[in-house]
Amino acid sequence: MEHSSDMIEKECCSNEHGRKSHHSYKAKSNLISRLNRIEGQIRGIKGLIEKDTYCDDILNQIAAAQSALGGVGKLLLEGHMKSCVIERIQSGDHEVIDELLITVNKLMK
């Protein structure tokens, strides 16, 4: 059985418009499915606020949506590190480490 992060791992390449990642159809489908669920959660939270739902219940839904979005970020980060980062280091581009550290710091906020 394929691990979900393995589906994200694909090669990155540079082109005249900047770096670009190429995810498999299965990886994109997985990420889009997760994001669609998160989008539904956000709409649900909006509805709870509109209905004057008890604040603690809304806060719990916000925590769940944040956790789900964090999961998407972790999958992308893992795939990025296993493909793009390794590829760039192997080609002698060590600036990718600083870029990665900035990105990880943003994700950890």
C-alpha positions as a printed NumPy array, in Angstrom:
array([[  0.   ,   0.   ,   0.   ],
       [  1.323,   3.424,  -0.953],
       [  1.997,   5.882,   1.89 ],
       [  0.176,   9.205,   1.384],
       [  3.406,  11.204,   1.403],
       [  4.841,   8.944,  -1.307],
       [  2.051,  10.121,  -3.598],
       [  3.293,  13.713,  -3.248],
       [  6.885,  12.916,  -4.152],
       [  7.554,  13.901,  -7.726],
       [ 10.296,  15.787,  -9.435],
       [ 10.573,  19.545,  -9.476],
       [ 12.075,  21.475, -12.281],
       [ 12.89 ,  25.022, -13.204],
       [ 11.579,  26.8  , -16.241],
       [ 11.613,  30.355, -17.532],
       [  8.68 ,  31.211, -15.249],
       [ 10.343,  29.924, -12.064],
       [ 10.355,  26.651, -10.218],
       [  7.405,  24.34 , -10.599],
       [  6.404,  21.094,  -8.957],
       [  4.897,  18.184, -10.848],
       [  2.639,  16.008,  -8.712],
       [  1.117,  12.773,  -9.907],
       [ -2.596,  12.655, -10.667],
       [ -3.098,  10.565,  -7.517],
       [ -1.198,  13.086,  -5.363],
       [ -3.124,  16.045,  -6.766],
       [ -6.387,  14.196,  -6.3  ],
       [ -5.511,  13.455,  -2.659],
       [ -4.541,  17.069,  -1.943],
       [ -7.589,  18.505,  -3.704],
       [ -9.877,  16.114,  -1.841],
       [ -8.382,  17.193,   1.481],
       [ -8.683,  20.872,   0.529],
       [-12.296,  20.406,  -0.545],
       [-13.091,  18.938,   2.875],
       [-11.335,  21.869,   4.559],
       [-13.273,  24.297,   2.386],
       [-16.474,  22.606,   3.572],
       [-15.309,  22.9  ,   7.176],
       [-14.715,  26.635,   6.698],
       [-18.188,  27.095,   5.216],
       [-19.565,  25.146,   8.169],
       [-17.753,  27.427,  10.615],
       [-19.198,  30.458,   8.868],
       [-22.654,  28.912,   9.208],
       [-22.1  ,  28.282,  12.914],
       [-21.196,  31.924,  13.425],
       [-24.245,  33.045,  11.449],
       [-26.444,  30.831,  13.687],
       [-24.896,  32.25 ,  16.885],
       [-23.584,  28.817,  17.885],
       [-21.837,  28.51 ,  21.235],
       [-18.293,  29.89 ,  20.913],
       [-16.54 ,  26.781,  22.273],
       [-18.186,  24.648,  19.593],
       [-17.005,  27.059,  16.885],
       [-13.483,  27.135,  18.322],
       [-13.346,  23.326,  18.242],
       [-14.326,  23.37 ,  14.557],
       [-11.655,  25.992,  13.85 ],
       [ -9.057,  23.778,  15.571],
       [-10.142,  20.825,  13.415],
       [ -9.852,  22.895,  10.217],
       [ -6.414,  24.173,  11.242],
       [ -5.266,  20.623,  11.952],
       [ -6.528,  19.426,   8.573],
       [ -4.752,  22.279,   6.786],
       [ -1.594,  21.463,   8.738],
       [ -1.85 ,  17.89 ,   7.452],
       [ -1.912,  19.141,   3.866],
       [  1.122,  21.299,   4.613],
       [  3.007,  18.349,   6.118],
       [  2.342,  16.176,   3.067],
       [  3.532,  18.895,   0.72 ],
       [  6.596,  19.622,   2.849],
       [  7.577,  15.959,   2.984],
       [  7.221,  15.559,  -0.769],
       [  9.119,  18.796,  -1.35 ],
       [ 12.003,  17.654,   0.832],
       [ 12.16 ,  14.202,  -0.77 ],
       [ 12.194,  15.535,  -4.304],
       [ 12.799,  19.22 ,  -4.98 ],
       [ 15.174,  19.885,  -2.093],
       [ 17.273,  16.772,  -2.708],
       [ 17.414,  17.488,  -6.437],
       [ 18.57 ,  21.061,  -5.888],
       [ 21.212,  20.07 ,  -3.323],
       [ 22.529,  17.374,  -5.657],
       [ 22.82 ,  19.974,  -8.421],
       [ 24.895,  22.185,  -6.092],
       [ 22.138,  24.666,  -5.194],
       [ 22.543,  24.942,  -1.416],
       [ 20.391,  28.089,  -1.182],
       [ 17.442,  25.7  ,  -1.037],
       [ 18.313,  25.026,   2.624],
       [ 17.739,  28.689,   3.581],
       [ 14.52 ,  28.699,   1.53 ],
       [ 13.369,  25.538,   3.305],
       [ 14.14 ,  26.949,   6.759],
       [ 12.094,  30.076,   6.025],
       [  9.194,  27.928,   4.828],
       [  9.331,  25.617,   7.865],
       [  9.377,  28.639,  10.179],
       [  6.268,  30.001,   8.464],
       [  4.499,  26.641,   8.819],
       [  5.365,  26.456,  12.514],
       [  3.819,  29.822,  13.417]])
